[in-house]
Amino acid sequence: AGLAGYALISAVEWTGGRRGHLLAFVNAEPGSEPALARAAHEALVFSGLDAAEMDVVFFRAGEVAEQAMAKVALRFDLPVPDQPQIATPAAPGMDPNKPPRLS
């Protein structure tokens, strides 16, 4: 999650009559392309569709190819991971909502 902004998928027919699907990752983080392509391949392998073909491409939002594909494709917004919460210990008596107890 968080490696690309969104994905587009569409059925395609290539010159020569070959049919399949085209999966486009849009605004992929630099260097994440191999991991995204592997994940797409693994999803296809585990789908059980033995004869299925899928090509994977990478676009930036606003490119001519991305705009053309967006008109006919199904869009998947990919989740953005939560930022990790870093716990920093506070010194005793520093939180005004939890004053120290004096006995």
KEKE-3310 file (N, C-alpha, C; in steps of 0.2 Angstrom, whole numbers, plus 5000, padded with zeros to 4 digits):
npx = (5004:5002:5012:5008:4997:4984:4976:4972:4962:4959:4950:4959:4962:4975:4984:4984:4975:4977:4970:4968:4971:4975:4984:4987:4997:4997:5006:5016:5028:5045:5056:5047:5042:5046:5041:5028:5024:5027:5018:5006:5008:5008:4995:4988:4992:4987:4974:4968:4965:4970:4973:4973:4979:4989:4995:5007:5008:5016:5011:5011:5000:4989:4996:4995:4991:4987:4976:4968:4966:4959:4946:4940:4943:4942:4944:4954:4957:4971:4975:4982:4996:4995:5003:5017:5015:5025:5030:5035:5043:5037:5044:5041:5028:5027:5015:5001:4989:4990:4995:5009:5007:5008:5012)
npy = (4994:5011:5013:5017:5029:5026:5013:5007:4997:4988:4979:4973:4973:4969:4974:4963:4954:4948:4946:4953:4959:4976:4983:4997:5006:5021:5036:5030:5026:5031:5018:5008:5000:4987:4979:4982:4976:4963:4960:4961:4951:4939:4940:4937:4924:4917:4919:4909:4909:4902:4904:4918:4934:4948:4964:4975:4992:5009:5024:5042:5054:5062:5061:5058:5044:5039:5047:5043:5030:5031:5034:5023:5013:5003:5010:5009:5016:5016:5012:5023:5021:5022:5035:5031:5031:5038:5035:5045:5046:5056:5067:5066:5075:5084:5084:5094:5089:5078:5080:5078:5067:5073:5067)
npz = (5000:4997:4987:4975:4967:4962:4952:4936:4926:4912:4899:4884:4866:4856:4842:4829:4836:4848:4865:4881:4897:4903:4915:4924:4934:4942:4945:4952:4966:4964:4959:4964:4955:4950:4961:4962:4949:4951:4961:4955:4945:4954:4959:4948:4945:4956:4954:4947:4934:4921:4908:4907:4902:4906:4905:4912:4915:4918:4923:4924:4932:4921:4909:4892:4888:4900:4902:4891:4894:4906:4903:4899:4908:4923:4939:4953:4968:4978:4994:5007:5017:5035:5045:5055:5072:5083:5099:5112:5127:5140:5152:5170:5176:5166:5158:5158:5160:5167:5181:5193:5207:5223:5239)
capx = (5000:5006:5017:5005:4991:4979:4977:4967:4962:4954:4951:4962:4963:4981:4985:4985:4970:4978:4966:4970:4970:4980:4984:4991:4998:4997:5010:5020:5034:5051:5059:5042:5039:5047:5037:5021:5023:5028:5012:5001:5009:5006:4988:4985:4994:4983:4967:4965:4963:4976:4974:4973:4985:4989:5001:5007:5012:5016:5009:5010:4993:4989:4999:4990:4989:4983:4969:4964:4964:4954:4940:4937:4945:4940:4949:4955:4961:4975:4976:4988:4997:4995:5010:5018:5015:5031:5029:5040:5041:5037:5046:5036:5026:5027:5009:4997:4982:4992:5000:5012:5004:5012:5009)
capy = (5000:5018:5013:5021:5033:5022:5009:5007:4990:4987:4974:4976:4969:4972:4973:4956:4951:4945:4949:4952:4965:4981:4986:5003:5010:5029:5039:5025:5029:5029:5012:5003:4997:4980:4976:4982:4971:4956:4959:4960:4944:4935:4940:4934:4917:4915:4920:4903:4910:4899:4907:4925:4938:4955:4968:4980:4998:5014:5031:5048:5057:5068:5059:5056:5037:5038:5050:5039:5024:5032:5035:5016:5008:5003:5014:5007:5020:5012:5015:5026:5019:5027:5037:5027:5035:5037:5036:5048:5046:5062:5068:5067:5082:5089:5084:5098:5085:5073:5083:5073:5067:5074:5063)
capz = (5000:4996:4982:4969:4969:4960:4947:4931:4923:4906:4894:4878:4861:4853:4835:4828:4838:4855:4870:4888:4901:4904:4922:4924:4940:4941:4950:4957:4969:4960:4962:4966:4949:4950:4967:4959:4944:4954:4965:4949:4943:4959:4959:4942:4946:4961:4952:4944:4927:4918:4901:4907:4901:4909:4904:4917:4913:4924:4920:4928:4931:4916:4903:4887:4888:4906:4901:4887:4898:4912:4900:4898:4913:4930:4943:4960:4973:4982:5001:5009:5024:5041:5047:5061:5078:5087:5106:5115:5134:5143:5159:5175:5178:5160:5155:5162:5161:5172:5186:5198:5214:5229:5244)
cpx = (5004:5011:5015:4999:4985:4980:4971:4968:4957:4956:4954:4962:4969:4980:4987:4980:4971:4974:4969:4968:4976:4979:4989:4991:5000:5001:5013:5026:5040:5054:5054:5040:5040:5042:5030:5019:5023:5021:5006:5002:5007:4998:4985:4986:4989:4975:4964:4963:4969:4978:4974:4980:4984:4996:5001:5011:5011:5015:5010:5003:4994:4992:4993:4987:4985:4976:4965:4961:4959:4947:4936:4938:4941:4945:4948:4959:4964:4976:4982:4990:4997:5002:5011:5018:5021:5030:5035:5039:5042:5040:5040:5034:5025:5020:5004:4990:4984:4997:5003:5008:5009:5009:5011)
cpy = (5006:5018:5016:5024:5029:5018:5009:5000:4990:4981:4977:4971:4972:4971:4966:4951:4948:4950:4948:4958:4969:4984:4992:5006:5017:5032:5035:5028:5027:5023:5006:4999:4989:4976:4976:4977:4964:4955:4957:4953:4939:4934:4936:4926:4914:4915:4914:4903:4908:4903:4915:4928:4945:4958:4973:4986:5003:5020:5036:5051:5062:5066:5057:5049:5036:5041:5046:5033:5025:5033:5028:5011:5008:5006:5011:5012:5016:5016:5018:5024:5024:5029:5034:5033:5033:5039:5039:5049:5054:5062:5068:5074:5087:5089:5088:5094:5080:5076:5078:5073:5068:5071:5067)
cpz = (5000:4991:4975:4971:4968:4954:4942:4928:4918:4902:4888:4873:4857:4846:4834:4832:4845:4860:4877:4892:4902:4911:4922:4931:4939:4947:4955:4960:4965:4963:4964:4961:4949:4956:4965:4954:4946:4958:4960:4947:4948:4959:4954:4943:4951:4960:4950:4937:4923:4912:4901:4906:4903:4908:4909:4915:4919:4920:4926:4927:4926:4910:4898:4887:4894:4905:4897:4890:4903:4909:4899:4903:4919:4934:4950:4963:4978:4989:5003:5016:5029:5042:5054:5067:5082:5094:5109:5122:5136:5150:5164:5176:5172:5156:5160:5164:5166:5177:5191:5204:5219:5235:5251)
residu = (ALA:GLY:LEU:ALA:GLY:TYR:ALA:LEU:ILE:SER:ALA:VAL:GLU:TRP:THR:GLY:GLY:ARG:ARG:GLY:HIS:LEU:LEU:ALA:PHE:VAL:ASN:ALA:GLU:PRO:GLY:SER:GLU:PRO:ALA:LEU:ALA:ARG:ALA:ALA:HIS:GLU:ALA:LEU:VAL:PHE:SER:GLY:LEU:ASP:ALA:ALA:GLU:MET:ASP:VAL:VAL:PHE:PHE:ARG:ALA:GLY:GLU:VAL:ALA:GLU:GLN:ALA:MET:ALA:LYS:VAL:ALA:LEU:ARG:PHE:ASP:LEU:PRO:VAL:PRO:ASP:GLN:PRO:GLN:ILE:ALA:THR:PRO:ALA:ALA:PRO:GLY:MET:ASP:PRO:ASN:LYS:PRO:PRO:ARG:LEU:SER)
# end
